[in-house]
Amino acid sequence: MDKQMSFWDHLDALRKVLFRIIILTALAAGVMFAAMPWIFDHIIMAPCSTSFVTYSAFDRIAETLGFEGLATGDSFKVNIVSIQLTSQFFIHMSAACWGALVVAFPFIIYMIWGFVSPGLYENERQGARRAFFFGNLMFYLGAAVGYFLIFPLSVRFLASYQLSTAIEPIVSLDSYMDTFFMILLAMGAVFELPLFAFLLGKTGILHRSFFSAYRRHAIVALLLLAAIITPTSDPFTLFLTFTPIYALWELSSRLVPVEKPESEDEPANSPQTAS
């Protein structure tokens, strides 16, 4: 461009970007709303069945390693009921909106990037591109871990847990969906830890010495976190949950700079005096 854009030109460009984002999200929500019955049957409700891929894989691993408590068995079943009159309709709407945001999120970021990038330097653009790509990748990876590992293990344990034989375990649709969204979004956010650590390292706030000093504390804290996420009694399930979370800790430690020892700067700043 031959001349710089004025404030009103920037405002008009922002308005166009926001309008495109709203249109894209609305179209994605419409598609998700139409496809939601199939998504419910084959994706969201899949962990309620014994034939779910995670249960089948874990049963085979349990038989091989001898962890009998991990086997789901043929009797495993989750009964989902709709208690409120409007539950199914509002769950349909909310699931379509959340699904649209998840699917359209990379495109939304790309549109925002197209608006912001002209005002950045070239090195800032390269860093932002890597951060956006890495952040999106880690979010979807975390959501996948939540769907294939954390959520089915939680459902298998909590839905089959009985305080008394007189209580029939029946799960409400609202409770099931709240847990589903909470775990997927929480794991997506947890998997952003390496990116968060990288940004703190770039600003000089976080160094690798922090991870070295608090590694033992982190192992205990992450074990407790894994136990809370999957409150099962077998150690194999706890180990499977703990492993990806601890791997994030180690990956974060590799993305921050090594703190320079103070002794490196002393010769230049404090020369020795002659005796």
N, C-alpha and C positions, 0 to 999 in steps of 0.2 A: 504494500500500500504506500502511496506517495505521501500521505499525511496521517498523523495520529488520529485515532478515533476519539470523539468527544465523550463526555459522560453519558449523554443521551443515546449515542450510538452503542455504547457498551450496554446500557440498560435495555435497548431494543434487541441486541443480540442475546442477552440473557433471557429476555421474554420468549424469544423464539426457541431457545434451547429448552426452557421449562415446558413450553407448549408441546414440543416433540417428545419430551420425557413422559408427559401426561398421556399423550396419544399412544405411545408405545406401551406404557403400563396398562392402559385400558384395553388395548387389543390383546395383550398377553393374558390379562384377567379374563377376557371373554373366551379365549381359547382354552384356558385352564378350567373355566366354569363348565364348558361343554365336555371336556375330557375328564372331569373330576370323578364321575361314577366309575370309569375304567381305572383311574389312578387309585381310587379307594380300594377297589377289589384286588388289584394286582400289586400295589406298592404299599399304601398306608396300612391296610389290614393284613398284609402278608405275614408279619411277625406273629399273628394270632394263630397261625397254622403250624402244626408239627413239621410240615414239609418245607418250611422256610430254609433257605440255603445255609444260614448261620447255624441253625439247630442241627441240620444234617451233618455239616462239617464238624461241629463240636462233638456230636455223638460218636462219629468215627474216631476222632482224636481221643475222646474219653475212653473208648473201648481199647484203644492201642496203649494208652498210658495208665489205665487202671483207675481213673477218676470216676467212680460210679455216680457221684452226686451231680455230675454235669449232664448226664443223659436225660433227655426230655421225655422219652417214652411215648408210646402210642396214646396214652390217656391225656396228654397235655392239650388243653383247649382253653381259649379265652372267650367268654361270653360277653359281647358288647350290647348294651341296651341304650335306647334313647328315652330319657326320663322326661325332659321338658318337651312341650308340644312344638316349640320352634327350634329345637336343638339341631335337627338335621339340616334345616334351611340355612341357619346362620353358620353352621360348620361348613356347609357347602360354599357359602359366600366368603368366609374368612380364609378357608383353605385355598380357594381360587386366588384371592388377593395375595396371600403369602407366597404361593407358588409363582405367581406372576412376578413378584419382586425378586425372588431368587433367580428365576430364569432370565429376567430382563436386566439384572444388576450389572453384568459386564457391559451391556450396551448403554446403560445409563451413565456408567463411569466414562465410557468412551465419548459420549456427547459432552459431558462436563469437561473432559480433557480437551476436546476441541475448542471449548470456550476459554479455558485457562491457559493452554500451552503457548499462545502467541505472546503472552506477557512474561514468559520465563526465558532464562538463558539456556544455551544448548546443553551444558552439563546438568542443569536442573531438569531439563526435559528428559534426558536419559535416565537420571535417577528416579524421576517420577514414573516413567514407563515401567522400569523394573519393579518399583514398589507396587504399582497397580496390578501388574501381572502376577507377581508373587503373592500379593494379598488375596486376589481372586482364587488363585490355585489352592492356597492353603485353606481358604474358607470352604470351598467345595470338598476338599479332602477331609476336613474336619467333619462336615455334614455327612459324608459317606461313612466315616468311622462311627459317628453317632448312630446312623441308620443300620449298618451291618453288624455293629458290635455292642455299643452301649445300650441302645434302646431294646433290641431283642433280649439281651440278658436281663435287663430290668423287668421287662414284661414277663419273661419266663419265671422269674423269682416272685415278683410281687403279685401277679395274677393267680399263682398257684399257692401262695402263702395263706394258711388258715390259722386264725387264733383259736377257733373252736370248730368242731365238726358240725355244729348246729348252724353255722354261718355258711351260706352258699356264696362262693366268690363270683360276683357279677360286677362288671366294670361299666361305668357310664360312658357314653360317647364323649361327653365334654371332658371328663377326667383323662380319658385315653388320648384325646387330641391335644390337651394342654401338656401332657407329658411328652408327647411326640414332638411338638414344636419346641418345647423348652430344651430337650436334649439335643436336637439337631442344631438349633441356634446357639446353644451354649458351647457345643463342641466346635462349631464353626468359629465362634469367638475365641475359644481356647487355642485353636490352631493359628490364630493371628499373633501368638506370643513371639515367634521368631521375628516377624516384621516389626513388632513393637520394640523388641530388644535392639534390632538393627537401627531403628530411628533414634533410640536413646543413645546408642553407641556413637552415632554420627554427631550428636550434639555434645558428646563428651561426658554425659551423665553416667553412663554405664560402661564398665570395663570387664574384661575376662576374669580379673581377680575376684570380682564379686561372686561369680559362679563357682570358682575354686574354693572360696572361703565358706560358702553356704551350701555346698553340694550334699553333705550328709543331712543337713536340716531339710533340704528340698526333697530328698528321698523319703524321709518320714512324712513330710507334709503331702507329697504326691501319693503315697500309699494310703494315707487317710482319705484323700480326695477320691481315689479309685474305689476305696471301700464304701464311701458314701454314694458314689454314682451307681455302683453295682453291689448292693448289700447281700451278696451270696455267701454261702458257707464254704465253698470249695476254693482252694488256693489257686487252682488253674485259671478260673475266671478272673480272680483278682490280678493275677499276673498278666493276663491278656489285656486287661483294662489299663494297668499301670504302664505297660511297655510303651504304647504310643505317646502317652503324656510325658513320660521321662525322656523319650527321644526328642520331644519338642524342647525340653530344657537343655539337652546337650547341643541340639542344633542352634539354639539361641546363643549358647556360649561361643560357638564358632563364628557367629556373625558380628560379634562386637570386637573392637580393637583391644589389643593387649596393652595394658597400662604401662607406661614407661617408668622405670625406676627413678626415684628422685635423684639418685647419685649421678645419673647421666648428665643432669643439668648443672651440677655443682661446680665442675672445673671451669666452665665458661663464665659462671656468674660470681664465683668467689675464688679468684686466683690466690695462691699462697704467697705470703710476704716473705721477703728475704730475711734470713736470720742475721 
